Amino acid sequence: MRSNKRPNIVFMFSDQQRYDTMACYGADYLEIPNLNALADQSFVFQNAYVSQPVCTPARATIMSGLYPHTAGPIVNQINLPDDVKVISEMISDDYYKGYMGKWHLGNDIERQHGFNVWRSTEDSHGSGYSHTQLNNETSTYTEYLISKGHTPDKQGDPLKEEDGFNLLGTESGIRTPTFSSNAHFDMPEEDQMASYLAQEACQFIDENKDRPFILYVSTFEPHSPYHGPFMDQYDPEKIPVGPAFLKKPDTASLVNRVRADYFMQFMLDGVDQTTDDYAMNYAAYREDITTEIGWRTLRAHYLANITSVDRMVGKVNQAIKDAGIEDNTIVVFTSEHGDMLGDHGMLEKRSMFEEASRVPLVIKVPWLSKKQNIIEGSVSHIDLVPTLLDLIGEPIPGHLQGKSLKPVLEGEKDLSDNDVFVSWNGYDSAVPDRFLGAHEINRMLRLPWRTIITPDRWKLALCAGDQCELYDLNNDPYEMENLFNNPEQKDRIRDMASRIRVWQVDTKDNAPLPTT
């Protein structure tokens, strides 16, 4: 029976987890019992999309209910402005508020934006801190690892003014030693980030079960490096792959083609992977992408990392049950964006393809339903903040750019008229993206894209300086055939482009569009 106390919210999200990694999205071969059990009791959104397929902009939308071009962080390394409110600042102080894990919106280790409890996990984004003195502090996760006897492998590097640090008033100009992501993934399961966050989240739930609360839990897994304590969980030769696996997108945009050329050169052209800094030290760290079995092994390692996420979800859900608040607690699970994992010959995100821009999204609202309900149609992360506010009876601020999905969950409406918009903002003159393996890639990724997914499952991706893309997701779900230049699709393209333009006006977006 539901309590008279106001509903709680527990929002868990992973990093770089693509949509097809749960049984409710077809991945019934994965050993993730806790995620699947949650989906069995939840509203499952069949086609959920991020606002932009890269970390900081996607997180800005998840937390603020604004598109990246409105919230401010249009690329990574841009802080969320202090005056942009996140959901914790929209909810009344009747609620106790906690944030745990990866923030990636600036000031990672500093409690902020109205949260009462803050458990940080990253302390290597110093150029985004509000004051340089924070470089002499470490995240709570780092402190936990040191208490467990681990020694930081990333020694204190000098802080440089040219990297954005203001050294005035600092004691030494040296960053405090910390742990690299590589070091994390060599640790035992109990010291993984997801395990640490589960421990902290369970304690938060137990301590606050008698008052209404919201809790956000954000873990790094299954993000690269694709290594962890469960690496041998899946046989690389047996994991299923789709028709786009290791197939270059020959009819797609130039940006997708140059990215595929870069990643596939090690397998198809005999280029020595060990001579490439980006492949060796970031994109495919510790992995072999010179053979098909090497790519399959990378994919198996990625899938195994989801086990850490699954066990975190299981522990948190059990804590909710143990606290006796299951019937009064909304539980959300999603991810900030996906990962190409060799599909279309690419790795990582930064793509409008489904593998990067589409993610799992399940919402458990026990007083509405205790069984799985599949929500057909397409939906965006832009709707998360207004939906959660509506479900707990809080007013929805007028500045939000999404809409509440509560009527959909209650069966009063559906998504049959819902257009979804995904952006790529590409470039900010003050914060260029890191080198991504080839200068051609960085150049092409500076061009902005605007994408629409219509209710009848067509996807149009527009860029004023590149080959545009049109896919029929009903008959071509793996996006193998770009139909943009098909004369029969001219009117469809014009209609979809006009929808993008209306959305741009409504959201004050000024990215250029091509003439269609």
Order of alpha helices (4+ residues) and beta strands (2+ residues): beta-alpha-beta-alpha-alpha-alpha-beta-beta-alpha-alpha-alpha-beta-alpha-alpha-beta-alpha-beta-beta-beta-alpha-alpha-beta-alpha-beta-beta-beta-alpha
